[in-house]
Amino acid sequence: MAVIQKIRNRYGKIAGAVIAVALVSFIVSDARNGSFGGIFGGHDTHVMTIDGTKVESKEYEQRVKEYETLTEIYGNRQLDDAARAQIREQVMQSMAYETVVGKMCEKLGIETTEQEKKEMIYGQNAHQLVKQFTYMGQQPFNNENKQFDPARVKGIEDQIAKDPQKTDPYGKFMENWTAVKNYVLRMSNIDKFNTLMAASVYAPGYDAKREAAANGSMASIRYVKVPFTSVADNDVKVTDDDLKAYMAKHKAMFETEQASRAMDYVSFEIIPASADSGKSIQALEEIKDEFSKAKDNKLYVGNKSDDINAFSEAYMNKKNFTSRLADTIMNQPIGSIFGPYLENGSYRITKMVDKKVLPDSVKCRQILVVVNSGKEVVMSDTAAKAKIDSIVAQLNKGVPFDSLVKLSADYNPANAKGETPIVLAQRPTLFKEFGDFVFEGKTGEKKTLKVDNTKNNGFIGYYYIEILEQKEIGPTVQVATITKNLLPSDSTVNAIFGRANEFAAKSTNAAEFDANVKKMGVDKRVADNIKENSYNIQGLGGAREIVKWMYAQKVGDVSKDPFRINDQRYVVAKLTAIEEKGQLNITSTMRPQLEQKVKEEKKAESIMAKFKGQALEAIAAGTGQTVAQSDSVVLGAPFIPGVGFEPKVVGYTFSQGLAPNTVSQGIKSMSGVYFITLLGKTTKPTNPMQEQFDVIQQRKNSEGQMRNYLQQMLQQSISKSAKVEYNMKNF
């Protein structure tokens, strides 16, 4: 103890100083790495800059999560990797648009008051996304009549706030609902701006009058079309100077507002080998006997199947049993096991559980008296039973059903007769007592039954039901299926990776890459126009790591290691082109299409020169074509019946320079050259009243078209005005 005390006295201050220095060093180091939020000028965490405003990674990821939630709620689907990648690109575009429009709204004085915000979420005229909010297949803000009830919005929020673990045990409801609220409120000013832009659309009266007149002008023509294919490709020579001249002439077609990259790549698909199939089959063979003896099919399937939703109590007929082996399976005896068989990427065995003769569809009508709605007690059980008995008694005395159905708790004026068509596939979604009666009863039968769905927070009540009609009665089966997904084993994946790795190791430059494509017998694929903010690559899906790699390389570079993409393939890439913002360069990818355009220009010039001044019959004879006629060329329409979309031909037909009964100069179209002769023009007689109506209608049509175009292009057009810079390393 004395020694320890002596050390403390002599070295205590030195140790304290050392510890202090170490702590300061640790804090400064952490700050530099961004752990203290940049207090000491540490790591930059922004993902992009929009007009000088930085978007932090955390904000971006929150927005991505919000969009994923909204897509799942309103798109009613689970997201795969490709969809998530698409959402990430969409979020970047939306944030750019919101930033620019937000500044515009400030200048224009567009704002959303607190009262408006309250009305959008909790009011009778709430936003459509609020009214359509869905959770676990239900619309919680709707009342028993399936109508939006604004009181429920605040009521559910308060209920969850009081006891969140009980009323929202998974926390998913409030997470989803908060995402919807945030989006609705954040977009309120944007929505006002969009509405303002749409309302500003205006078609001048003189323009509408001109369009209406054009629609009343018609002409008749004779024509010959000489296709480009009449001139052989080998007869047309294209040089680099020709390509450059074409690009200069059509400059707007060859400009890009964003930098892009192009690459060649080889893909090594991760697919199961034959040995993997054997393992899946063996696993199913080993449990067949046990499966046949299982008493609880649902539990057994749930424990053994790779598809957790494989078991359904539904009875299926030939119409809705979608398996390609449906006929064979339906003929199996009850209790037997069929398989293993391969279907939809998995091996399966199917147990025949039961067989019945049932209708494919029924039509019934019902009256419902509710005891408990699941949220509140409506009336006592005794009172409800007395009410349903009273209704039945009146029906038995001859009181029309139509007059009593209004007493039903689920009465809908749109279905005044209370009739409901139900198909067999819907049976599992019905209350068991209800489904059993309407499908296993007989046409004309009537019954009063009690339903109790309190286990699923549903209602308690009494149904009076009449079976009105049963159609397509025939054999049905109930089956239980166990699936084993056909997946590649570790050894298979390792073998595929080994081949990809071998290719990458031998391909250290562009020449070796191209040579090894031939040596190893793999397919080389092309991906181009890949933007800096891209997440998806055509043919690969979500491949952000490859995009990041491309923007850090120079042309000719090959990836040192294979990229593993979505657990589906290994990819080795070679960067083939770098396009910066502005005028495009001639690349190997775009060259074939560009050459084709130039060849068409040269072919058109050749055809025009060769047949200049000749009669239509002579042109037709010289090219193996025929002279055709169209009597309904309309000035206001770019389409010609029997010809197609040819606005240039329409323009020449009505031009002042084309005299009747003469042959026009050659008119280049999308696929050939037209020579036309005008036979005559007609103008619809003017009626002042009809003319006024036509002008009003044309104006309405023009404004509608402009409004639709504005809605499609507004975000894209405004977003272009934003200066967006991406911080690649933080994506």
Residue, then its C-alpha position, 0 to 999 in steps of 0.5 A: m500500500a505504501v508503494i502505491q501511495k508513493i506512486r500516486n504522490r510522485y506521478g499523479k500529476i504527470a498521469g493526469a496531464v497525459i490523460a488530459v492530452a489523450l482525451v483532447s486528442f480523442i475529441v479533436s480526432d472524433a470531431r474531424n471525423g464528424s462525430f461532433g457534427g462539424i463543431f471543429g470543422g470536421h468531416d463534410t456529410h452533405v450529399m449534394t448542393i442545390d443553388g448553394t444550399k447543402v443537403e445533409s446525408k441525414e436529411y436525404e436519407q430521411r426523405v428517401k425513407e419517407y418516399e419508400t413509406l409513401t410508395e408502400i402505402y399508396g402503391n400497395r406493394q413491397l419494394d425491391d432493390a430496383a424500386r428503392a434505387q429509383i426512389r433515390e433518384q426521384v428524391m434527388q430530383s424532388m429536392a431540387y424542385e422543392t428548393v427552387v420552387g420554395k424560393m419562388c414561393e417566398k418571392l410570390g408570397i405563397e404560404t400555408t397558414e396554420q389554419e390551412k395546415k390543420e384543415m389539411i390533416y384534421g378537417q372535413n376537406a382533408h388532403q386526399l392522401v389523408k383520406q386514402f391513408t391505409y394501414m395493414g389493408q384497412q383505412p383507419f380514418n373511415n367510419e362503418n359506412k366506409q366514409f372519411d371521418p375527420a374526428r378519427v384522425k385526432g382520435i387515433e393519434d390521441q389514443i396511441a399517445k396515451d398507450p403507444q405500446k398497446t395501441d401501436p405495438y410495432g410503432k409502424f402506424m405512427e411511423n407511416w402516418t407521420a411520413v404522410k403528414n410530413y409530406v402533405l404539409r411540406m408539399s402544401n406550398i408546392d401544390k399551391f404553386n403548381t395550381l397557380m401555374a396550371a391556372s395561368v394557362y391561356a389560349p388566345g382567342y385568335d389562336a383558337k380561331r386559327e386552329a378551328a379553321a385549320n380543322g375545317s380545311m381538308a385536301s385530297i392528294r395523290y402520292v408516292k412514297v419512296p422508302f430509304t431502303s430503295v437505296a442500298d446502304n453500301d452506296v452511301k459513304v459516311t465520313d467523320d466530317d459528315l457526322k460532325a456536320y450533322m451534329a452541328k446542324h442539329k446541335a440541340m439533339f446532341e447537347t446534354e445538361q448533365a455529365s454522363r458515362a458509358m461502359d462495357y461490362v461482363s456479367f456473371e449471373i449467380i444462378p443455382a447449379s444442378a447440385d443445388s436442385g438436388k438438395s432442394i428436392q432431397a429436403l422435400e423428399e425427407i419430409k413427405d411422410e411426416f407432412s402427410k401425417a400432420k394434423d395442423n397443416k397451417l402450423y406444419v407449412g409455416n414451420k417447413s416452407d420458405d414461403i410463409n404465406a404458402f398455406s391458405e384455407a381457400y378452396m380452389n377450382k380450375k379457374n383460380f388454381t393457377s399452378r401449371l399442374a393444377d389438373t394433375i394436382m386436383n386429381q390426387p386423393i385426399g391426404s396424398i402428397f404430390g411432388p416435388y415439382l419445380e414452379n416459379g423458381s422453387y421446388r414444391i410438394t402439395k398435400m391434398v387436404d380436402k375436396k368439395v363441390l362449390p359454386d365459383s360465385v354467389k350473390c346474396r343479400q344481407i342485413l347487419v345489426v352491430v353489437n360492438s363496432g370494435k371501437e365502441v359498444v353500439m347496443s347490448d347483445t339482447a337488443a341486437k338479437a331482438k332487432i334482427d329477430s324483428i326484421v326477420a319477422q317482418l320479412n316473413k310477413g311479406v314486408p319488402f326486403d328493399s324497405l328493411v335493408k336501410l336498417s342495416a349497419d352497412y347500408n350503402p345508398a349506392n347499393a339500395k338492394g343490399e345485394t353482394p356478389i362474391v367469388l370463391a377466391q374471396r371466401p377466406t376474407l369473409f367471416k367464417e360463418f358467413g362464408d360457410f353459409v353462402f358457399e355451402g348452403k343452397t340458392g334460396e336459403k335464409k339464415t340468421l347468424k352471429v359473427d364475433n371477430t373480437k380476436n382481430n379487433g373486429f366487430i360483433g353482430y348479427y347477420y340475416i342472409e339470403i342466398l340469391e344465386q350460385k353459379e358454376i358449381g363444380p369440384t374444388v380443392q383445398v391444398a397445403t404446399i411447402t416450398k423450398n426456394l431454389l437458391p445457389s449454394d455457397s460453393t456455387v456462388n464461390a465458383i461463379f465469383g472465382r470465374a469473375n475474379e479470374f476475368a478481372a485479374k486478367s483484364t488490367n486494361a481495355a485491350e485485355f478486357d476485349a481479348n478476354v471476352k473472346k477467350m473466356g466466351v462471355d457476353k460483352r454488354v453496353a450501358d450508356n448515358i449514366k448520370e452522376n446521380s443515377y442509382n439504376i443502370q439499364g440491365l443491372g438494376g440498382a448499381r450505385e457502387i459501379v456509378k461511383w466507380m465510373y466517376a472516379q476513373k478515366v476512359g479505358d480503366v477496368s474495375k480491379d475487382p468484380f462488383r456484386i450486384n443485388d446478390q444476382r450477379y458479379v460484374v466487371a466493368k470497363l469505362t468507355a466514354i466520359e461525356e461532360k455537360g454540353q456538346l456530346n462527343i461521337t462515341s462507339t455507342m452513339r455512332p451507329q444511330l448517328e451514321q444511320k441518320v446521316k445515311e437517311e439524309k444522304k439517301a433523301e438527297s439522292i432520291m429527291a435529285k433522281f426523281k425531281g420533275q418526274a410524274l408520280e407514275a414514273i416515280a412509282a415505276g422507277t422504284g417499284q412503288t404504287v401511286a396512292q390517294s388520300d381524300s382526307v388530309v386535314l390542315g389541323a391534324p398531323f396524321i393522314p389516314g392510310v399514311g400515318f404521322e406525317p406533319k411535313v406532308v400535311g404542311y406541303t399539302f396546304s402550302q401556297g407554293l404547291a399548285p394543284n395538279t403539279v408534282s411537289q419536290g421530295i418531302k423527307s419523312m421518317s422512313g422515306v421521301y414523299f412526292i405528292t400532287l394536290l387534287g383540291k382543297t375544301t373548306k367547311p362552310t362557315n356558320p356563325m353560331q357553329e364557328q363560335f362553338d368550334v372556337i370555344q371548344q378549340r380553346k378549351n382543348s388547347e388549354g387542356q393540352m397545355r395544362n397537361y403538358l405543363q403538369q408533365m414538364l413543370q418539375q423537369s423544366i424548373s429543376k433544370s434551372a437549379k445548379v445541383e452539385y453532387n458529393m459522390k463520396n457521401f451517397 
